[in-house]
């Protein structure tokens, strides 16, 4: 054990966050996302939801303040589904984090574009999140 490291972090996740450089992206995926299909590296965080993972990651992960949208969400068809409530939770977590100053607005991209973007991510974190439309991508900034 180490001091100050969230107990939900695995050694693999710490290593990945440390390896990532400026402009690299990480996807935190819901339980329905095909993580193994689209992730180069997949970190399983079974039993954890995205808000708790996002909150823990943002304690260590600087958002890219040089990029117009360092936080990307997978758009949902609003004619079928309402805007996911979890997006409000994400907003609160991001603004509350020290890096909230880098956050201007979410960028929403359709599911096919999101899958292509996730394929290029440095890693995908596979959560047990059950909320539809909960997938999120973070772009790493500098310290």
C-alpha positions in Angstrom: 0.0 0.0 0.0 1.0 3.6 -0.6 -0.2 6.7 1.2 -2.6 9.0 -0.7 -3.4 6.6 -3.5 -7.1 5.8 -3.8 -7.8 2.2 -2.9 -9.7 1.7 -6.1 -6.5 2.3 -8.2 -4.7 -0.8 -9.3 -0.9 -0.8 -9.9 -1.8 -1.1 -13.7 -3.9 2.1 -13.6 -1.2 4.1 -11.8 1.3 2.9 -14.3 -0.9 3.9 -17.3 -1.7 7.4 -15.9 2.1 7.9 -15.3 3.0 6.7 -18.8 0.5 9.0 -20.5 1.8 12.2 -22.0 0.3 15.6 -23.0 -2.5 15.1 -25.5 -3.0 11.4 -24.7 -6.6 10.4 -24.0 -8.2 7.9 -21.7 -11.7 6.5 -21.9 -13.7 5.6 -18.9 -16.3 3.2 -20.2 -19.6 2.0 -18.9 -20.4 -1.7 -18.4 -22.0 -2.0 -21.9 -19.0 -0.6 -23.8 -17.0 -3.2 -25.8 -13.8 -2.3 -24.0 -11.7 -5.3 -25.3 -12.8 -4.6 -28.9 -11.8 -0.9 -28.8 -9.1 -0.6 -26.1 -5.4 -1.0 -26.8 -4.9 -1.4 -23.1 -7.9 -2.2 -20.9 -8.0 -1.7 -17.1 -10.9 -3.5 -15.5 -12.5 -1.7 -12.5 -15.4 -4.1 -11.9 -17.7 -3.0 -9.1 -16.9 0.7 -9.5 -19.0 3.3 -11.2 -17.7 6.1 -13.4 -18.3 9.0 -11.0 -16.1 7.4 -8.4 -13.4 6.5 -10.9 -13.6 10.0 -12.5 -13.2 11.7 -9.2 -10.2 9.5 -8.2 -8.5 10.0 -11.6 -8.9 13.8 -11.6 -7.0 14.0 -8.3 -3.9 13.1 -10.3 -4.8 13.8 -14.0 -4.4 17.3 -15.4 -6.9 18.2 -18.1 -5.6 19.7 -21.3 -6.1 23.5 -20.9 -4.7 24.1 -24.4 -7.4 22.0 -26.1 -10.9 23.3 -26.7 -12.7 20.3 -25.3 -10.6 18.1 -23.0 -13.7 16.1 -21.9 -15.7 14.2 -24.6 -19.0 12.4 -24.1 -20.7 9.9 -26.3 -23.9 11.7 -27.5 -27.2 10.0 -26.9 -30.1 10.2 -29.3 -32.2 12.8 -27.4 -35.3 12.0 -29.4 -35.2 8.5 -27.8 -33.4 9.1 -24.5 -33.3 12.1 -22.2 -29.9 13.7 -21.5 -28.2 11.4 -18.9 -28.3 12.8 -15.4 -24.8 11.4 -14.9 -23.5 14.2 -17.1 -24.4 16.7 -14.4 -22.5 14.6 -11.9 -19.5 14.7 -14.3 -19.7 18.4 -14.6 -19.7 18.8 -10.8 -16.8 16.5 -10.3 -14.7 18.2 -13.0 -15.4 21.7 -11.9 -14.7 20.7 -8.3 -11.3 19.2 -9.2 -8.2 21.4 -9.2 -8.2 21.0 -13.0 -11.7 22.4 -13.3 -10.2 25.6 -14.7 -9.2 23.7 -17.9 -12.8 22.6 -18.5 -14.9 24.8 -20.7 -17.6 22.5 -22.0 -18.3 19.0 -22.9 -17.8 17.9 -26.5 -20.4 15.5 -27.7 -19.7 13.1 -30.5 -21.9 10.4 -31.9 -21.4 6.7 -30.9 -19.5 5.7 -34.1 -17.1 8.6 -33.7 -16.7 7.9 -30.0 -15.8 4.3 -30.7 -13.1 5.4 -33.3 -11.8 7.9 -30.7 -11.7 5.2 -28.0 -9.6 3.0 -30.3 -7.0 5.7 -30.4 -7.1 6.3 -26.6 -4.0 5.3 -24.6 -6.2 3.1 -22.5 -9.8 2.2 -21.7 -11.0 1.8 -18.1 -13.9 -0.7 -18.0 -16.2 0.1 -15.2 -19.5 -1.5 -14.0 -21.4 1.7 -14.7 -25.0 0.9 -15.8 -26.1 4.3 -16.9 -26.7 4.6 -20.6 -24.6 7.3 -22.3 -22.1 7.4 -19.4 -18.9 6.9 -21.5 -16.4 9.7 -21.2 -12.9 10.5 -22.7 -10.4 12.7 -20.9 -7.5 14.4 -22.7 -4.3 14.8 -20.5 -2.7 18.2 -20.1 0.5 19.4 -18.5 1.5 20.3 -15.0 
